[in-house]
């Protein structure tokens, strides 16, 4: 049977897990009460608030997906809009009209593939961007490379980059599931690519397990 490898910071007991990079939270200070809205494209944005002991304020959170929403709820936010479209640029276009003339904070990764901040600013958001976290690539032993024929789930663009840095070009004998369009963009030349329509690892796992059935 084909093995499924989840290439992510998030572990899942139902499949094999491969960690190719790790999150480093960056130090920053911000007064959330000075903003009307918070935009998050990853649960790491909320984890960065926790890391820096940022006091919660009563503002509306715009979340890209269920994982980010869950993290925001656990932090204590209650007024949360969860995206109908969980792909980066589409998410930005979806929420842009809500944020026009609103003081908006966007907690972002050091390196991004999508243009969320640019889209929001262009559409009239009064935007402050803070780089809240970054990805550091791990150096892995080549023996950890998944066997050819495996199904690989990539949960972010950085995980694609980390895999390639460790193991080289992604062989066409792998079947690949990408969590969204930004991740898929780095895999666009791969012929066996499936893109999840929801930014959810659970959804990616369903797609991967369906590949085994078929």
MODA-V145735 format. One record per backbone hydrogen bond with DSSP energy under -0.5 kcal/mol. NH is the residue of the N-H (numbers start at 1). CO is the residue of the C=O. If there is no record, write none. Layout:
<<NH	CO> <NH	CO>>
This chain:
<<5	3> <5	151> <6	4> <6	16> <7	5> <7	153> <8	6> <8	18> <15	12> <16	4> <18	6> <20	18> <22	136> <24	134> <25	23> <26	132> <32	30> <34	31> <35	32> <36	103> <37	103> <38	60> <39	105> <40	62> <41	107> <45	42> <46	42> <47	43> <48	44> <49	45> <50	46> <51	47> <52	48> <53	50> <54	49> <59	57> <60	36> <61	79> <62	38> <63	61> <63	81> <64	40> <69	65> <70	66> <71	67> <72	68> <73	69> <74	70> <75	71> <76	72> <76	73> <77	72> <80	78> <81	61> <82	80> <83	63> <86	84> <86	197> <91	87> <92	88> <93	89> <94	90> <95	91> <96	92> <98	95> <99	95> <99	96> <100	97> <101	124> <102	99> <104	102> <104	126> <105	37> <106	128> <107	39> <107	105> <108	106> <108	130> <110	133> <119	115> <120	116> <121	117> <122	118> <123	119> <124	121> <125	120> <126	102> <127	125> <128	104> <130	106> <132	108> <132	130> <133	108> <134	24> <136	22> <138	20> <140	138> <144	141> <145	142> <150	147> <151	3> <152	150> <152	175> <153	5> <154	152> <154	177> <155	7> <155	153> <160	156> <161	157> <162	158> <163	159> <164	160> <165	161> <166	162> <167	163> <168	164> <171	169> <174	171> <175	150> <176	192> <177	152> <178	194> <179	154> <184	180> <185	181> <186	182> <186	183> <187	184> <188	185> <190	187> <193	191> <194	176> <196	178> <196	194> <200	198> <204	200> <205	201> <206	202> <207	203> <208	204> <209	205> <210	206> <211	207> <212	208> <213	209> <214	210>>
